């Protein structure tokens, strides 16, 4: 398995930049066309084996207590025979697809799920479902810009910043309790007077989904 090494490292089994989970997924899906099951996955240990009991395939990687890189301590190769290429691959998860498609989606937020499906098919020769492609896109958008809920709660910071940078400006935010859940408050109206642009506007907001 080819992995990227740390800066200045001379050890072939030191892994950095690409975490072992993504590296193993990419290796098995693209090069080996085999599937694996996870034995243990934690911030310090990643251990996988072949889904077939009679195959010795095993990859064990760990991060030392004081290390900033992963080390692969064990690699056992597949001996099982691939009788035919499966249409889908269990290790092409939504998280993996999101990591693989990250730059394309960030550069083009309008990238459709169908295009993600076609891109994965071109790169790995496997089909993923529409729901997995859609989920992967949502994960990318959240990784880059955060969740809708976070954006909603960060909204009041915008007029605060405008008023701080433009003396004489002012704003008013009104909150209302949800009838179905009085413990939750919802932003309904934002009145903003921006002195520099002499702009006054009222923006009606919606509840976060």
N, C-alpha and C positions, 0 to 999 in steps of 0.2 A: 504494500500500500504506500503510495506516495503522499507525503505530508510536508507542509512547510516547516522549516526549522526556525528556532529563535535567532535573533541577531547575534552573530558571533559564536553560535553553537557549532560544535563539530560532531555531535552525537546524532546518529540517524534516527533514534527513537524519540527524540524530543519534538513535541508538537506545540505549535503556537499559531496565532492568527485564526486558523480554522479549528474550532473545537472538535473533539473526537466524535461527538454525536453526528454532526453534519458531515464530517469527513468519511465516517463509516457508511452513512446513508448514501452519500454520493458514490463511493467506491463500489458498494454492493449493487446499487441500482443501475449504474452506468456501465461498469466494467464487468462485474461478475454475473449480473442478472439473477442473483440469488436473494432470498429473503432471510431475515434473522429475527430473533426474539430478544428482548432486553432482560438480562438477568438482574442487573442493578444499575440505576442511574441516579447520581447525586452530584452535588457541586465538586466532590473530590474523586468520585469513582464512576467509570462507565464501563460496563461489562455486558457483552452480547454473545449469543451463540446461534447456530443454525436452527431453523425451525424443525429440522429433521433430527430425530434422536440418534440415528446411526451415522451422522456426520460430525466430525470433530471440530468444525469451524468454531473459532473462538477469538474474540478480540477483547483484551483487558487493558484499560488505560486508567491512569490515576494522576492526581496533582498532589505533589508533596506539600507538607504543612507550610513550609517557608518558600515554596516555589511559585513562580508566576507563569509556568508553562506545564503542559500535560506530557506525560511520558507513557509510551506504549510498552507494557512489560510482557505481553503475550500476544502472539498471532499464530493461530492454527488455521490452515487453509481448508477450503471445502474439498470434500471427496465425493459428495453426492453428485449425481448426474442430472442435468437439466434436460428432461425429456422433451419439453416444448416450452416456448416462451409464453408466459402468462400475459393476459391483457392488462392486468393491473398489478401494482407492486405495493405490498402492505407498508413498506418503509418510506414511501413517498407521502409523508404526512403533510397536513396543512402548514405546520410550522416550517417544515423543510422547504415546501414550495414557496412560502413567504420569503424565506431567506434567499432562495435561488432567484426569485423574481423581483427582489427589493428595488434594485436600481431602475428597472424598466417601469415599474409602477410609480415610483416616486417621480421619475422624469415625465411620466404621462399618467396622471391620476384617472384619466378616462379609460385606461386600459381595461377592456372587457374580460369577463370570465372566460368566454369562448377563446379569446386570444391567449389567455394563460394556459388553457387546456392544450391548444395547438403548440405553444412554446415548449411545454413539458413533453409533449409527444415527440417533437423534433429533437429535443436534447437527450431524452432518456428512452424513447420508443415505448412509452407506457401511457395509457389513458387514465386521467383522473376524472372524477365526477364534477359536475357543474357546481354542486354545493361545496366541494372541497376547494375548487378554484375561487369561488366567491369568498369563502372563509379566509383563504390565504390572502386575498386582496385586502379584506378588512383588517387583518393582522398587520399588513404592511402599513396601511394608513394610520393605524394606532401607534405603531412603532415610530413613525415619522412625525405625526402631528398630535398624537394623543387621542383619547376617547372623546365622543360627543359630550359626555357628562363633564369631563374635565374642561373642555372648551366653554361649556355653558357656565360653569362655576368661575372660570377665569374672566368672563365678560366684564364684570365690574372694574377690573383693573385697567381696562382701556380708557374709560373716561377719567379715572384717577390720574393716569399718565398724561392725558391731554391737558387737564386742568393744571397739573403741576408744571408743565412746560409752557403753558399759555396763561399767564396771570390774568385774572378778570373773567375767566371762563367758569362755568358752574354746571352742575348736573344734579339730577334727582332720580333715584331708583326707588321704585315701590315694589314691595313684596306682598304676596298674598298666600295664605295657608290653603293647601289643597283640602277641599271638603271631605274627600274620602280618606285623607290621612293628614290630620291637623299638625302632625310633627314635621311635615315637609313644607318648605316655603318655596314659592315659585316667582321668578322675576317676570313681571307683566309689562311694565312701562318704563322706558328710559327717556327722560327729558334732558337734552344736552344743549347748552349754549356755548358755542366755541367762538371766542372773541376774535381770533385772528381771521377767521373766514366769515365772521358775522353770520353764522349758520345756526339755526334753531330747528331741531327735528325731534319727532317722537317715533320711537321704534317699538313696535309690538313684538314681544318674543313669545316663543312657544315653550311648552314643557319639554324637558328632556325625555327621550324615550327610554 
